[in-house]
Structure formats: structure tokens, C-alpha cells
Amino acid sequence: MNKVVVTTEIDVGLNEALEEIARFDNRSPADLADQAIRNLVEERVATRELLHHGLSLIDAGNVKAVDSAAIHQWLLSDEDDFPQGR
């Protein structure tokens, strides 16, 4: 795998916490930073794909409206089934 070096500034306290975690995990701070960046990029790519998919459904007219109050009630409940759209 081709790699590049990325240099950044972080707060002293953050660096101390990173080094402590690295020692605990028996990894280098650079390994942890690499993993954190990977996780961030994967999450953002997945979010972007989800948004594009949602927009394509809207463009195709394949969406149903779900009342925001029903969603709020669902979030506060123990129900697994998402509220039905109309």
C-alpha cells in the first residue's frame, strides 16, 4: 500500500491522552491516528452514499412522508419497527 506522511498540530492535552491510549493498546500514536482517520473517512463516505441514495429516491418519487412526531415517539420507545409513511 502506498503511504504519505501527514503532519498536523494537536493540543498538548490531546497528545498526552493519545500517547496514554497508545501505551495501553501497545500501539503507536501514529497507528491510532491512522485508524481514527480511516474511521472518519469511512463514516463520511457512507454518509455521502446514503444521502445520494436518498436524493435519488426523492427524484424518482419513491418516498413516503413520516410524521416527525411519530419519529420522535418511536425514538423514545422500545419499538423496533419504524413508523409507516403515508
Beta strands, then each sheet from edge to edge (+ up, - down):
end
